[in-house]
Amino acid sequence: MKILTPRVRGLAASMLLAFGALATGSAAAAPAFQVDPTGLAPAGNIFTADALNGVSSARVAYTGVGNNYVSNGYIVFSGFSLNSNNVSTADTRVNFDYGLYATFQQDFTCSGILGPGVSCTPTALSLQLWADVGNDNTYNQAVVGTDPSVNFAGAQTQLAWSDFAYNGVGGIDNLGGVFQNVTMSWFLTPEGKNYFFDPDPFYTASFAAFNNTTQGVDCDTVDCTNALDIAITQEGGILDFVAAVPEPGVLGLLGIGLLGMAGVHRRKQR
């Protein structure tokens, strides 16, 4: 099991920011919002952004019923961007004075038992966005048979949550990488309203697009064919907010676009 310290995960996340910018650019421009980090950090400034960039790890496991799977994971956010340009960490203070991360669980119904070319539709989702005050947490990546996890250190402040997936698409592409796009509900806690302070009221939906990079996917079968246990060690992408829920067809087109960006990933039989 791999443990990412704040320093190591920051380096990994910085390498994936370019990928996040590509994913951002592939969709229509997201609505902008304003953030005030001073409630979580002794320094920083109010800034404008239109997306959060991050790195995710998750384990997808077969439920034993039909073509249904459940996924548990986390997203560690490396920072914010505006018009595909990184917002200065001198303003955001992310991964300096505090960390930003999300934990989630999703249920999927797939077109078949998972393997290359099989796609899935989310049927349930629960996600929580947190601030790691002090930036002290460490993160354990997923492995086959074991969910990823967060080692909590110090105060954790919940900023937002989601409890519903409007629509989405995910799966294993023909090269063996994984992808997911999902539009979900979005609610702010009182602390979240101080952090994401504009617009007020804030957006009620969020869009996430994540895809594998050169680091890979481990499955319990050769080449992930008819896989029942899939460990996504690392994938990069974005989360932004939407004023209106996009049509499912838009999500499908973005998913197809992400397929072409996937590389060849290492897989091994367990």
C-alpha positions as CSV (number, residue, x, y, z in Angstrom):
1,M,0.0,0.0,0.0
2,K,1.4,3.4,-1.0
3,I,1.2,6.3,1.5
4,L,1.5,9.8,0.1
5,T,2.9,12.4,2.4
6,P,1.9,16.1,1.9
7,R,5.3,16.7,0.2
8,V,5.1,13.6,-2.1
9,R,1.5,14.0,-3.0
10,G,2.2,17.7,-3.8
11,L,4.8,16.6,-6.3
12,A,2.6,14.0,-7.9
13,A,-0.3,16.5,-8.1
14,S,1.9,19.1,-9.7
15,M,2.8,16.7,-12.5
16,L,-0.9,16.1,-13.2
17,L,-1.9,19.8,-13.4
18,A,-1.3,19.9,-17.1
19,F,-3.7,17.0,-17.5
20,G,-6.3,18.8,-15.4
21,A,-6.0,21.8,-17.7
22,L,-6.6,19.7,-20.7
23,A,-9.7,18.2,-19.2
24,T,-10.9,21.7,-18.3
25,G,-10.3,22.9,-21.8
26,S,-12.2,20.0,-23.3
27,A,-15.5,21.2,-21.8
28,A,-17.3,24.4,-22.1
29,A,-16.0,27.2,-19.9
30,A,-17.2,26.6,-16.3
31,P,-18.8,29.4,-14.3
32,A,-16.4,31.3,-12.1
33,F,-16.6,31.6,-8.3
34,Q,-14.7,33.4,-5.6
35,V,-12.9,31.8,-2.6
36,D,-11.8,33.3,0.7
37,P,-9.0,31.1,2.2
38,T,-8.4,33.3,5.2
39,G,-10.7,31.3,7.5
40,L,-8.4,28.3,7.1
41,A,-5.0,29.9,6.6
42,P,-3.1,32.7,8.3
43,A,-2.1,34.0,4.9
44,G,-3.7,34.1,1.4
45,N,-6.0,36.3,-0.5
46,I,-9.5,36.2,-2.0
47,F,-9.2,34.8,-5.5
48,T,-11.4,33.9,-8.5
49,A,-11.4,30.4,-10.0
50,D,-13.5,28.1,-12.2
51,A,-12.1,24.7,-11.3
52,L,-10.3,22.6,-8.8
53,N,-7.5,20.2,-10.1
54,G,-6.9,17.0,-8.3
55,V,-5.6,13.4,-8.1
56,S,-7.9,10.5,-7.2
57,S,-7.5,6.9,-6.1
58,A,-10.4,4.4,-5.8
59,R,-11.2,0.8,-5.6
60,V,-14.1,-0.6,-7.7
61,A,-15.5,-3.9,-6.5
62,Y,-18.2,-6.2,-7.8
63,T,-21.3,-6.5,-5.6
64,G,-22.1,-10.0,-6.7
65,V,-25.4,-8.9,-8.2
66,G,-26.0,-8.4,-12.0
67,N,-23.4,-6.0,-13.5
68,N,-23.3,-3.8,-10.4
69,Y,-20.2,-2.4,-8.8
70,V,-19.3,-0.1,-5.8
71,S,-16.4,2.3,-5.6
72,N,-14.8,3.9,-2.6
73,G,-12.1,6.5,-2.9
74,Y,-10.6,10.0,-2.3
75,I,-9.6,13.0,-4.3
76,V,-6.6,15.2,-3.2
77,F,-6.9,18.6,-4.7
78,S,-3.7,20.2,-5.8
79,G,-5.1,23.7,-6.4
80,F,-7.4,25.9,-8.3
81,S,-7.4,27.1,-11.9
82,L,-9.0,29.9,-13.9
83,N,-9.4,29.7,-17.7
84,S,-7.0,26.7,-17.6
85,N,-4.3,28.7,-15.8
86,N,-3.2,27.8,-12.3
87,V,-4.2,30.2,-9.5
88,S,-1.2,31.2,-7.4
89,T,-0.7,29.2,-4.2
90,A,0.4,32.4,-2.6
91,D,-3.3,33.3,-2.8
92,T,-5.0,29.9,-2.3
93,R,-2.5,28.5,0.3
94,V,-3.7,25.0,-0.7
95,N,-1.2,22.3,0.3
96,F,0.7,24.9,2.4
97,D,-1.5,26.0,5.3
98,Y,-4.3,23.5,4.6
99,G,-5.2,20.6,2.3
100,L,-8.3,20.1,0.3
101,Y,-9.7,16.6,-0.3
102,A,-12.9,14.7,-0.9
103,T,-13.9,11.2,0.1
104,F,-16.6,9.4,-1.9
105,Q,-18.6,6.2,-2.5
106,Q,-20.4,5.4,-5.7
107,D,-22.6,2.7,-7.0
108,F,-22.5,1.7,-10.7
109,T,-24.5,-0.4,-13.1
110,C,-22.3,-1.4,-16.1
111,S,-23.1,-2.7,-19.6
112,G,-21.4,-6.0,-18.6
113,I,-18.7,-7.4,-16.2
114,L,-16.0,-4.8,-16.2
115,G,-13.3,-5.0,-18.9
116,P,-11.9,-2.9,-21.7
117,G,-14.7,-1.3,-23.7
118,V,-17.3,-1.7,-20.9
119,S,-19.0,1.5,-19.7
120,C,-21.0,2.2,-16.5
121,T,-23.6,4.5,-15.3
122,P,-23.6,5.9,-11.7
123,T,-26.7,5.0,-9.8
124,A,-25.8,6.5,-6.3
125,L,-23.2,8.8,-5.0
126,S,-22.0,10.2,-1.7
127,L,-19.2,12.7,-1.6
128,Q,-17.8,15.0,1.1
129,L,-15.3,17.8,0.6
130,W,-13.0,18.6,3.5
131,A,-10.3,21.0,4.5
132,D,-7.3,19.4,6.3
133,V,-6.4,22.3,8.6
134,G,-2.6,22.2,8.9
135,N,-2.2,20.0,5.8
136,D,-1.1,17.0,7.9
137,N,-3.1,14.1,6.5
138,T,-1.5,11.2,4.5
139,Y,-3.3,9.1,1.9
140,N,-3.1,5.4,1.1
141,Q,-3.7,4.5,-2.5
142,A,-6.0,1.7,-3.5
143,V,-4.7,-1.8,-4.1
144,V,-6.6,-4.9,-5.3
145,G,-8.6,-6.1,-2.2
146,T,-8.1,-2.9,-0.2
147,D,-9.9,0.4,-0.4
148,P,-7.9,3.6,-0.4
149,S,-7.9,5.5,2.9
150,V,-7.1,8.7,4.6
151,N,-4.9,9.0,7.7
152,F,-6.4,11.9,9.5
153,A,-4.1,14.3,11.5
154,G,-5.4,17.4,13.2
155,A,-8.6,19.3,12.6
156,Q,-10.8,18.4,9.6
157,T,-13.4,20.9,8.5
158,Q,-16.2,19.8,6.1
159,L,-16.9,22.4,3.4
160,A,-19.5,20.7,1.1
161,W,-21.2,17.4,0.3
162,S,-23.1,15.7,-2.5
163,D,-25.7,13.0,-2.2
164,F,-27.0,12.5,-5.7
165,A,-25.6,11.8,-9.2
166,Y,-27.7,13.5,-11.9
167,N,-26.0,11.7,-14.7
168,G,-22.6,10.4,-15.8
169,V,-20.5,7.8,-17.6
170,G,-17.5,5.8,-16.6
171,G,-15.6,2.6,-17.4
172,I,-12.5,1.0,-18.7
173,D,-11.4,2.2,-22.2
174,N,-10.0,0.0,-24.9
175,L,-6.4,0.7,-23.9
176,G,-7.0,-0.3,-20.3
177,G,-7.3,3.1,-18.6
178,V,-10.3,4.2,-16.6
179,F,-12.4,7.3,-17.0
180,Q,-15.4,8.9,-15.3
181,N,-17.5,12.0,-15.8
182,V,-20.3,12.7,-13.4
183,T,-22.6,15.6,-12.6
184,M,-23.7,15.7,-9.0
185,S,-25.6,17.7,-6.4
186,W,-23.6,20.3,-4.4
187,F,-24.3,21.7,-1.0
188,L,-22.2,23.9,1.2
189,T,-21.8,23.7,5.0
190,P,-21.7,27.0,6.9
191,E,-17.9,26.9,6.8
192,G,-18.1,26.1,3.1
193,K,-20.2,29.2,2.5
194,N,-17.5,31.3,4.1
195,Y,-14.9,29.6,1.9
196,F,-16.9,29.5,-1.4
197,F,-18.5,32.9,-0.7
198,D,-19.5,34.0,-4.2
199,P,-21.9,33.6,-5.9
200,D,-24.4,33.6,-3.1
201,P,-26.4,31.4,-3.2
202,F,-23.7,29.1,-4.6
203,Y,-24.1,26.7,-7.5
204,T,-26.2,23.6,-6.7
205,A,-24.4,21.2,-9.0
206,S,-20.9,20.1,-9.6
207,F,-19.2,18.4,-12.5
208,A,-16.2,16.0,-12.2
209,A,-14.0,14.6,-15.0
210,F,-11.2,12.2,-14.1
211,N,-9.0,9.9,-16.2
212,N,-5.9,7.9,-15.9
213,T,-2.4,9.2,-16.6
214,T,0.7,7.1,-17.0
215,Q,0.2,5.5,-13.6
216,G,-2.1,2.6,-13.8
217,V,-4.9,0.3,-13.0
218,D,-4.5,-3.0,-11.2
219,C,-7.1,-5.7,-11.6
220,D,-7.7,-9.2,-10.3
221,T,-7.6,-10.5,-13.9
222,V,-5.2,-10.4,-16.8
223,D,-5.7,-7.1,-18.8
224,C,-8.7,-6.3,-16.6
225,T,-11.0,-8.6,-18.6
226,N,-14.0,-9.7,-16.6
227,A,-12.6,-7.9,-13.6
228,L,-14.3,-8.1,-10.3
229,D,-11.8,-6.0,-8.3
230,I,-10.1,-2.9,-9.8
231,A,-7.6,-0.7,-8.0
232,I,-7.2,2.8,-9.5
233,T,-3.9,3.8,-8.1
234,Q,-4.0,7.3,-9.5
235,E,-6.0,9.4,-12.0
236,G,-6.0,13.1,-12.6
237,G,-8.8,15.6,-13.5
238,I,-11.0,18.4,-12.4
239,L,-14.0,19.4,-10.4
240,D,-16.0,22.5,-11.3
241,F,-19.5,23.9,-10.7
242,V,-22.4,24.3,-13.1
243,A,-25.4,26.6,-13.1
244,A,-27.5,24.0,-14.9
245,V,-27.3,20.2,-15.2
246,P,-25.9,19.3,-18.7
247,E,-27.7,16.8,-20.9
248,P,-26.5,13.2,-20.7
249,G,-25.3,13.4,-24.3
250,V,-22.8,16.2,-23.4
251,L,-21.4,13.9,-20.7
252,G,-21.1,11.1,-23.2
253,L,-19.2,13.2,-25.7
254,L,-16.8,14.3,-23.1
255,G,-16.2,10.7,-22.0
256,I,-15.4,9.7,-25.6
257,G,-13.0,12.6,-25.8
258,L,-11.2,11.5,-22.6
259,L,-10.8,8.0,-24.1
260,G,-8.5,9.3,-26.7
261,M,-6.3,10.9,-24.0
262,A,-5.7,7.6,-22.1
263,G,-2.3,6.0,-22.2
264,V,-1.4,2.3,-22.0
265,H,-1.4,1.4,-18.3
266,R,0.2,-1.4,-16.4
267,R,-2.1,-4.1,-15.2
268,K,-1.2,-7.2,-13.3
269,Q,-2.8,-10.4,-12.3
270,R,-3.4,-10.8,-8.5
